[in-house]
Amino acid sequence: MNIELAQQGGWAVLRLEGRLDATWSEHVVARAREVLRSGRHHLLLDAAGISFLSSAGIRVLIQLSRDVTDVQGRFLVARPSEFVAKTLQLAGLESLLATEELLASVEAAEAASEGAGDGMALEVHRLDEAGGMTLNIAAGWRPWDAVDAGGIRHISLPRGTVALGIGAPDEDAAQAASRMGEFMAVAGCLVHQPADGQLHPPDYIAQRGGLVPELHAVQALVAEGRFSHLLRFHPAEESVRMDLAGLASAGLKAAGADAAVLVVLAECDGLVGARLAQSPIAISGAEPPGDFPNVRDWIHFCGERLHAGQSALVVALVARSDNAGRLPAYMAAMPSAPGLLIHAHAAAFTFRPLPAGIIQAEEQIPALFEARDPLDLLHLLEDDRPLTGLGRSQFVRGAAWCAPLRTQGEGGA
């Protein structure tokens, strides 16, 4: 038997040619399970070339259907020969046969899929025709200004908001002032990295009942609205990886905007970034923290690529530099993508696979926090130093939700 693997839109297609019998059944199962382990959970078995189907082959189809169902995917048999179609009907397995309408939709999805660079497949799904978000600069600290008491704002971050910045969730503003570090929030889940001179794991608050995440912040970029698109990405070639700049560019293109909100949940191949070592409240004018060597006392830079093989949740604001509105003061240029500005925070978690197909951030992100505690929180950077640089944060496969972004003036939350 000849077994070939192809990709059509969001479906992995196994094309078989020969006899699907006891001799070849285990080979087919092994190849299909390799596909499932790679994160592709929608599987079409192209049966046009199958000349004979025995009871052992029927058992293979039933087993693959169960395997795919276990990972919330779909398994169907496409273009069966007359003999294969009749055999499945007699065995009571007509439900495994793909309809002409489904095959047409697969071909349409393949035509709509976007290339995301050599060896990377990207599927774009529209979630909401009216999707979009409005950004409020709820607290506007800019590095490395001194902070006064009037610069601390109390922020509420319920479901429906996406946010990142510098703050702390302590109830008392005075206690929060000494612990203000990076935070990010999405789908009612807040992650905070304390910055009090000690190394801590991040803490988190997930919305539950009447409990809504809140914090005091010196910097808070808060977007409210609905996601317009979902991007699903995976490597067409096993060694290929997606970087943050590539996802940002794809998100801007899908949203049809010059600025966008991007939320990524993906298997990570390494994060590159930094975190505050001290709260900005401690800044004085005597020794500017941003100057070398003072910056080493204020920022912990990662000394290696972190969290490969884990899950990463990224919240990012992305914009084209030539039309970014009021955002540039809070964003950084990406050396790997001239003309692109990004402000991104990433939380790392023990690996948790994602279901296949169209998924919702409002479901998947709270489920992640219920199953895992965050391991780390970083402000993502690109390290392009010659020879010694760590490079870029990269991702293997996952999902990215995006929405066009418009801004409004600074003000209270």
C-alpha positions in Angstrom: 0.0 0.0 0.0 1.1 3.6 -0.7 0.3 6.2 2.0 0.7 9.9 1.2 0.0 12.9 3.5 -1.3 16.2 2.3 -2.9 19.3 3.8 -6.2 20.8 2.6 -7.3 23.9 4.5 -7.8 22.7 8.1 -7.8 19.0 7.2 -4.9 16.5 7.1 -5.5 14.2 4.1 -4.2 10.6 4.1 -4.3 9.3 0.5 -4.2 5.5 0.4 -3.6 3.3 -2.7 -3.8 -0.5 -2.5 -5.5 -3.0 -0.2 -6.6 -1.9 3.3 -6.4 -5.3 5.0 -4.7 -7.0 7.9 -1.3 -6.6 6.3 -1.5 -2.9 6.1 -3.9 -1.9 8.8 -1.3 -1.2 11.5 0.8 0.9 9.1 -2.2 3.1 8.4 -3.0 3.5 12.1 0.6 4.4 12.9 0.7 7.1 10.2 -2.6 8.6 11.2 -1.6 8.7 14.9 1.6 10.6 13.9 -0.6 13.2 12.3 -2.8 13.5 15.4 0.3 13.9 17.6 1.5 16.7 15.4 -1.6 18.7 16.4 -3.7 18.1 13.3 -7.0 16.7 14.5 -9.3 16.9 11.4 -8.4 13.9 9.3 -9.7 12.9 5.9 -8.9 9.5 4.5 -8.9 9.7 0.7 -10.2 6.2 -0.3 -10.3 6.7 -4.1 -7.3 4.4 -4.5 -8.3 1.6 -2.1 -9.0 -1.5 -4.1 -10.0 -3.8 -1.3 -11.4 -3.2 2.3 -11.4 -6.2 4.7 -12.9 -6.4 8.2 -9.4 -5.6 9.5 -9.5 -2.4 7.4 -13.0 -1.6 8.7 -11.7 -1.9 12.3 -8.9 0.6 11.4 -11.5 3.1 10.3 -13.5 2.7 13.5 -10.4 3.0 15.6 -9.3 6.2 13.9 -12.8 7.7 14.3 -12.5 7.0 18.1 -9.0 8.4 18.3 -10.0 11.6 16.5 -13.1 12.0 18.6 -11.0 11.8 21.8 -9.1 14.9 20.7 -12.3 16.7 19.6 -11.5 16.4 16.0 -13.3 14.9 13.0 -12.6 11.8 10.9 -14.2 11.1 7.5 -13.7 8.9 4.5 -13.6 10.9 1.2 -14.0 9.8 -2.5 -14.5 6.1 -1.8 -14.5 3.7 -4.7 -17.8 2.0 -5.4 -16.5 -1.2 -3.6 -15.4 0.8 -0.5 -18.6 2.8 -0.3 -20.8 -0.3 -0.6 -18.7 -2.1 2.1 -19.1 0.8 4.5 -22.8 1.0 3.9 -23.3 -2.7 4.5 -21.3 -2.4 7.7 -23.5 0.4 8.9 -20.7 3.1 8.7 -22.3 5.5 6.3 -21.7 8.3 8.8 -18.0 8.1 8.1 -18.5 9.1 4.4 -17.8 12.8 3.7 -20.5 14.6 1.8 -19.9 16.6 -1.4 -20.8 19.7 0.5 -18.1 19.1 3.1 -15.5 18.3 0.4 -16.4 21.6 -1.3 -16.0 23.5 1.9 -12.6 21.9 2.5 -11.5 23.0 -0.9 -12.8 26.5 -0.3 -11.0 26.7 3.1 -7.8 25.6 1.4 -8.1 28.4 -1.1 -8.7 30.9 1.7 -5.8 29.7 3.8 -2.9 32.1 4.0 0.8 31.3 3.7 2.7 32.3 6.9 6.2 31.9 5.6 8.1 28.9 4.2 6.9 25.7 5.7 4.2 27.1 7.9 0.5 26.6 7.3 -2.0 29.3 8.5 -5.8 29.0 8.5 -7.9 32.2 8.8 -11.4 31.9 10.2 -13.8 34.9 10.6 -15.5 34.9 14.0 -17.5 38.1 14.0 -18.3 40.4 11.1 -18.6 43.3 13.5 -15.7 42.3 15.7 -13.3 45.0 16.9 -11.8 46.6 20.0 -11.4 50.0 21.4 -8.3 50.8 23.4 -8.3 53.0 26.5 -4.9 54.1 27.9 -6.2 53.8 31.4 -2.9 54.5 33.1 -0.2 56.1 31.1 3.3 55.7 32.7 6.1 55.7 30.2 9.6 54.4 31.0 11.5 55.8 32.8 9.5 58.7 34.2 9.1 59.2 37.9 5.7 58.1 39.3 3.6 60.2 41.6 0.6 59.0 43.6 -1.8 60.5 41.1 -0.4 58.2 38.4 -1.7 55.1 40.1 -5.1 54.0 38.8 -7.5 51.3 40.0 -8.5 49.1 37.0 -11.2 46.4 36.7 -10.6 43.7 34.0 -13.8 41.6 33.5 -14.4 39.3 30.6 -14.5 41.1 27.3 -11.4 43.1 28.1 -7.8 42.5 26.9 -5.1 44.4 28.8 -1.4 44.6 29.6 0.8 46.9 31.5 2.5 47.5 34.9 0.6 47.0 38.1 -0.2 44.8 41.1 -3.5 43.3 42.3 -3.2 44.2 46.0 -6.4 45.7 47.4 -4.4 48.4 49.2 -2.8 50.9 46.8 0.2 51.5 49.1 1.0 47.7 49.2 0.5 47.5 45.4 3.0 50.3 44.9 6.0 48.3 46.0 5.1 45.2 43.9 4.2 46.7 40.6 5.4 44.5 37.7 4.2 43.2 34.3 0.6 42.1 34.1 -1.7 40.8 31.3 -5.4 40.0 31.3 -7.8 38.3 28.8 -11.1 36.4 29.1 -11.5 37.4 32.8 -8.0 35.9 33.7 -5.3 38.2 35.1 -1.6 37.2 35.5 0.8 39.4 37.5 4.6 39.2 38.0 5.6 40.9 41.3 8.6 43.3 41.0 9.9 43.8 44.5 13.5 42.8 44.1 12.8 39.1 44.7 12.3 36.2 42.2 8.6 35.1 42.4 6.4 32.9 40.3 3.6 34.9 38.8 0.3 35.1 40.6 -3.1 35.1 39.0 -6.9 35.9 39.5 -9.5 34.2 37.3 -13.0 35.6 37.2 -15.5 33.4 39.0 -19.0 34.3 40.0 -18.8 37.9 41.4 -15.0 37.8 41.6 -13.6 40.1 38.9 -9.9 40.7 38.5 -8.8 44.2 39.7 -5.5 45.9 40.2 -3.7 49.2 40.8 -1.6 50.2 37.8 0.8 52.8 36.6 0.5 51.6 33.1 -2.6 49.9 31.7 -3.5 49.5 28.0 -7.1 48.2 28.1 -9.0 47.1 25.0 -12.6 46.2 25.1 -14.7 44.5 22.4 -14.9 41.2 20.4 -12.4 39.3 18.4 -13.0 39.3 14.6 -10.8 36.5 13.4 -9.1 33.3 14.5 -5.8 32.1 13.1 -4.8 28.5 13.4 -1.2 27.7 12.6 1.0 24.6 12.4 4.2 23.6 10.7 3.9 22.0 7.3 7.5 21.0 7.8 8.3 19.7 11.2 11.3 21.9 12.0 9.6 25.2 11.0 8.5 27.7 13.6 6.3 30.8 13.8 7.7 33.9 15.4 5.7 36.7 17.1 6.4 39.2 14.2 5.0 36.7 11.7 1.8 36.3 13.8 1.5 40.0 14.2 1.7 40.6 10.5 -0.8 37.9 9.8 -3.2 39.3 12.5 -3.0 42.8 10.9 -3.7 41.3 7.5 -6.7 39.3 8.7 -8.1 42.2 10.7 -7.6 44.5 7.7 -6.3 47.2 10.0 -3.1 49.2 10.8 -3.4 48.4 14.5 -4.8 45.2 16.2 -5.2 43.3 19.4 -3.5 39.8 19.2 -4.0 37.0 21.7 -2.0 33.8 21.1 -2.3 30.4 22.8 0.3 28.0 21.5 2.9 25.4 22.0 6.1 27.4 22.6 9.6 26.7 21.1 11.3 29.3 23.3 10.5 32.8 24.7 12.8 35.7 24.7 12.1 38.6 27.1 12.6 40.5 30.3 10.8 41.4 33.5 11.0 44.3 35.9 13.2 43.8 39.0 11.8 46.8 40.9 8.5 48.7 40.9 8.5 51.9 38.9 7.4 53.7 42.1 11.0 53.5 43.3 12.3 55.6 40.4 14.1 58.8 41.3 15.8 61.4 39.1 19.2 60.7 40.6 20.2 57.7 38.5 18.0 57.1 35.4 17.1 53.4 35.4 17.2 53.1 31.6 20.9 54.1 31.5 23.7 51.5 31.6 24.7 50.1 34.0 21.7 51.1 36.1 19.3 49.1 33.9 20.8 45.9 35.3 19.3 46.7 38.7 15.9 47.4 37.2 15.3 44.7 34.6 15.9 40.9 34.6 16.8 39.8 31.1 16.4 36.2 30.3 19.9 34.6 29.8 18.5 31.9 27.5 15.4 31.0 25.5 12.8 29.9 28.0 9.9 27.4 28.2 10.4 25.4 25.1 7.8 22.6 24.9 5.4 24.5 27.2 2.2 26.4 26.4 2.4 30.2 26.1 -0.4 32.7 26.4 0.5 36.0 24.7 -1.3 39.3 24.9 -0.1 41.8 22.3 -0.9 45.2 20.8 0.5 45.4 17.2 0.6 48.3 14.7 2.2 49.4 11.6 4.6 52.2 12.5 3.5 54.6 9.7 -0.1 54.6 10.9 -0.1 53.7 14.6 -2.0 56.6 16.1 -1.1 57.3 19.8 0.4 53.8 20.4 4.1 54.2 19.6 5.0 55.6 23.0 4.0 52.2 24.5 5.4 50.0 21.7 8.8 48.8 20.4 10.0 48.2 16.9 10.8 44.6 15.8 14.2 44.2 14.3 13.0 41.2 12.3 10.0 43.1 10.8 10.8 46.7 9.8 7.7 48.9 10.1 6.1 46.8 12.8 5.5 47.9 16.4 4.6 45.5 19.2 4.0 45.5 22.9 3.6 41.9 24.1 3.5 40.0 27.4 3.6 36.2 27.6 2.7 33.8 30.4 4.1 30.3 30.3 2.2 27.2 31.5 2.9 23.5 31.6 1.9 22.2 28.1 -1.8 21.7 27.4 -3.0 20.7 23.9 -5.7 22.6 22.1 -8.7 21.2 20.4 -8.7 21.3 16.6 -10.8 23.6 14.5 -12.6 26.8 15.4 -12.2 27.6 19.1 -13.1 30.5 21.3 -10.7 32.5 23.5 -13.5 32.9 26.1 -13.6 29.1 26.6 -10.0 28.0 26.1 -8.2 30.6 28.2 -10.3 30.1 31.4 -10.0 26.3 30.9 -6.2 26.8 30.8 -6.2 28.6 34.1 -8.4 25.9 35.7 -6.0 23.2 34.7 -2.6 24.9 35.0 -0.8 27.6 37.2 1.3 30.1 35.3 5.1 29.4 35.5 6.4 32.7 34.3 5.5 36.1 32.8 7.7 38.1 30.5 7.7 41.2 28.4 8.7 39.8 25.0 11.7 41.3 23.2 13.8 40.5 20.2 17.5 40.0 21.0 19.3 40.7 17.7 22.9 41.1 19.1 25.4 39.6 16.8 26.6 36.1 17.8 25.4 36.3 21.4 21.8 37.3 20.8 18.9 35.0 21.8 16.8 35.8 18.7 13.0 35.8 18.8 10.2 34.1 20.7 8.9 31.3 18.5 5.9 29.0 18.5 5.2 25.5 17.1 1.5 25.4 16.6 -1.6 26.9 18.2 -4.3 29.6 17.9 -4.3 33.4 17.6 -7.3 35.6 18.0 -7.2 39.1 16.6 -9.4 42.2 16.2 -8.9 45.6 14.6 -8.0 48.2 17.2 -9.0 51.8 17.5 -7.8 54.2 20.3 -9.4 56.8 22.5 -7.9 59.4 24.8 -6.2 58.8 28.1 -8.5 58.7 31.1 -9.7 56.7 34.0 -10.8 53.1 33.6 
